[in-house]
Amino acid sequence: MTSSSALTDHTGYWLRMVSNAVSQEFSRKLAGEGVTVAEWVFLRALAEGEGLAPTLLAAKMAMTRGAISKLADRLEAKGLIARTDSETDGRAQSLSLTAEGQAKVPVLARLADLNDAEYFGVLAPDERAALDRTLRALVQRRGLTTVPTD
């Protein structure tokens, strides 16, 4: 009988365990504010560049135009974003935060900060810095660009 490696022999196992715990708790925090993780990422992207075309937002978030449209519909219904039709192209739209959306982004950002502090605050500062450096190196060397939305 050949021996097989145990689940816990894999770095990916440990990354997934931590990632799941951090993500699930963050999702719960955001739910208390009436938004999902994908909606938070969408709002944060709009906060960085007001008046974005859905196609640019889709590229930035590595999502389909259809997925962006569905997120935009939900956020518009919640009063957090607005759509503006282009004056020069009847098919083009621009997405931007409403005043309510602008007020919501810092609230959600504080929840993200709190979530990070809760999970990674148990590490010594040098351990956390080493973890950040290692994860960023993996992202860079593997050429990862997709923004996590779930």
Phi, psi and omega per residue, in radians:
M1 nan 2.261 3.135
T2 -1.437 2.538 3.125
S3 -1.529 2.539 3.115
S4 -2.033 2.573 3.105
S5 -1.179 2.599 3.094
A6 -1.386 2.722 3.072
L7 -0.917 -0.753 -3.063
T8 -1.276 -0.034 3.059
D9 -1.406 -0.133 -3.020
H10 -1.875 2.283 3.090
T11 -1.009 -0.669 3.127
G12 -1.023 -0.596 3.091
Y13 -1.032 -0.854 -3.105
W14 -1.180 -0.690 3.087
L15 -1.071 -0.769 -3.129
R16 -1.147 -0.680 3.124
M17 -1.055 -0.837 3.134
V18 -1.177 -0.808 -3.124
S19 -1.015 -0.799 3.128
N20 -1.053 -0.797 -3.111
A21 -1.115 -0.811 -3.139
V22 -1.105 -0.810 -3.094
S23 -1.150 -0.748 -3.125
Q24 -1.136 -0.709 3.128
E25 -1.192 -0.703 3.107
F26 -1.106 -0.717 3.111
S27 -1.045 -0.721 3.109
R28 -1.120 -0.739 3.133
K29 -1.089 -0.778 -3.136
L30 -1.148 -0.652 3.126
A31 -1.023 -0.592 3.080
G32 -1.110 -0.372 3.090
E33 -1.764 0.059 3.067
G34 1.407 0.369 3.105
V35 -2.309 2.783 3.066
T36 -1.706 2.991 3.097
V37 -1.078 -0.776 3.128
A38 -1.062 -0.696 3.109
E39 -1.154 -0.663 3.088
W40 -1.086 -0.807 3.126
V41 -1.063 -0.727 3.104
F42 -1.053 -0.884 3.138
L43 -1.064 -0.724 -3.135
R44 -1.120 -0.706 3.113
A45 -1.112 -0.719 3.102
L46 -1.165 -0.593 3.136
A47 -1.144 -0.462 -3.138
E48 -1.426 -0.345 -3.119
G49 -2.745 1.626 -3.105
E50 -1.095 2.587 3.076
G51 1.235 0.823 -3.138
L52 -1.558 2.471 3.029
A53 -1.277 2.520 3.125
P54 -0.952 -0.632 3.137
T55 -1.147 -0.653 3.086
L56 -1.191 -0.695 3.109
L57 -1.144 -0.703 3.103
A58 -1.059 -0.759 3.122
A59 -1.148 -0.747 -3.129
K60 -1.088 -0.658 -3.091
M61 -1.673 -0.019 -3.102
A62 0.955 0.847 3.114
M63 -2.201 2.836 3.082
T64 -1.302 2.791 3.086
R65 -1.074 -0.640 3.114
G66 -1.105 -0.738 3.116
A67 -1.143 -0.693 3.100
I68 -1.114 -0.716 3.132
S69 -1.068 -0.728 3.125
K70 -1.158 -0.739 3.086
L71 -1.098 -0.752 3.131
A72 -1.070 -0.725 3.104
D73 -1.011 -0.808 -3.122
R74 -1.131 -0.777 -3.097
L75 -1.235 -0.568 3.074
E76 -1.174 -0.722 3.109
A77 -1.102 -0.519 3.106
K78 -1.462 -0.068 3.123
G79 1.367 0.306 -3.069
L80 -1.678 -0.366 3.079
I81 -2.341 2.843 3.071
A82 -2.280 2.598 3.046
R83 -1.858 2.405 3.083
T84 -2.199 2.209 3.100
D85 -1.293 2.503 3.095
S86 -1.192 2.466 3.107
E87 -1.338 -0.397 -3.064
T88 -1.798 -0.403 -3.110
D89 -2.303 1.925 -3.074
G90 -1.051 -0.352 -3.133
R91 -1.590 -0.324 -3.036
A92 -1.521 2.557 3.097
Q93 -2.313 2.818 3.032
S94 -2.191 2.430 3.130
L95 -1.909 2.406 3.103
S96 -2.585 2.826 3.099
L97 -1.333 2.478 2.964
T98 -1.411 3.058 3.075
A99 -1.027 -0.688 3.108
E100 -1.136 -0.699 3.094
G101 -1.134 -0.715 3.111
Q102 -1.096 -0.646 3.117
A103 -1.264 -0.517 -3.082
K104 -1.310 -0.594 -3.052
V105 -1.002 -0.853 3.121
P106 -1.107 -0.559 3.089
V107 -1.110 -0.811 3.141
L108 -1.201 -0.626 3.104
A109 -1.107 -0.675 3.086
R110 -1.117 -0.638 3.075
L111 -1.128 -0.685 3.092
A112 -1.109 -0.759 3.111
D113 -1.096 -0.763 3.126
L114 -1.076 -0.779 -3.130
N115 -1.064 -0.781 3.096
D116 -1.054 -0.798 -3.115
A117 -1.089 -0.702 3.140
E118 -1.108 -0.747 -3.069
Y119 -1.477 -0.712 -3.018
F120 -1.771 -0.101 3.101
G121 -1.192 -0.266 3.103
V122 -1.328 -0.201 3.110
L123 -1.538 2.584 3.003
A124 -1.156 2.655 -3.115
P125 -0.913 -0.691 3.138
D126 -1.224 -0.570 3.081
E127 -1.172 -0.763 3.140
R128 -1.127 -0.717 3.116
A129 -1.106 -0.709 3.125
A130 -1.144 -0.726 3.100
L131 -1.083 -0.819 3.114
D132 -1.026 -0.807 3.136
R133 -1.061 -0.758 -3.118
T134 -1.139 -0.805 -3.141
L135 -1.136 -0.726 3.114
R136 -1.133 -0.654 3.099
A137 -1.123 -0.736 3.090
L138 -1.077 -0.774 3.127
V139 -1.059 -0.810 -3.113
Q140 -1.154 -0.856 -3.066
R141 -1.210 -0.481 3.116
R142 -1.578 -0.113 3.125
G143 1.187 0.584 -3.120
L144 -1.339 2.270 -3.109
T145 -2.293 -0.232 -3.100
T146 -1.247 2.218 3.122
V147 -1.336 2.202 3.125
P148 -1.178 2.259 -3.130
T149 -2.153 0.069 3.085
D150 -2.506 nan nan
